[in-house]
């Protein structure tokens, strides 16, 4: 990447790790970072061979504490400026949320504000015991934009979302788990290994099936119903080469090696 604000590393032939790269500021988000993160995901979303994406913060202490307050005077000091900023922020969140590839948030340390919003857009969230969560923007006199709140409401009930926003508390990992903000909490030293194991499990499955499951779930959440078109799409798996590999491997008790076809 041109500014190295977002790093991309291939874990293996099917898994990519994307890192917010501003560790000296605990990965506080800036407008260029939002733009670059969106560009990276937009490109990854088109990779047909990719089976899993991991997103994390560089440095091991923080995913992100949210947007850099030092940028506000220049970039977000009026509704006009904030709206222009939001084009990049909301656009990037949407690209992550609509990513056809399974995305795991690897959470170490601080996951607050925009950092928590990024995590909420992922399919799975795995954190360490010392991780902290929250959206204390009430102290800044700011609202969470409706497009940002949408992601939060997809992973936690209305009452919990209101508690997070109205009280503005910073939660520990145990409370975050109880409020459905994360899927698993593990010892800090095990976070990376646990996420890599999760990615490995995802990659062992038929890639098209994972993408279809994401598509089905997103469409149901969006429309609140199952259309005949969506239901019929579920039968396409029977015409794939991977289905033949899968069920024959099950019968012969041999681990399947899917071809994504």
Order of alpha helices (4+ residues) and beta strands (2+ residues): beta-beta-alpha-beta-beta-alpha-alpha-beta-beta-alpha-beta-beta-alpha-alpha-beta-alpha-beta-alpha-alpha-alpha-alpha
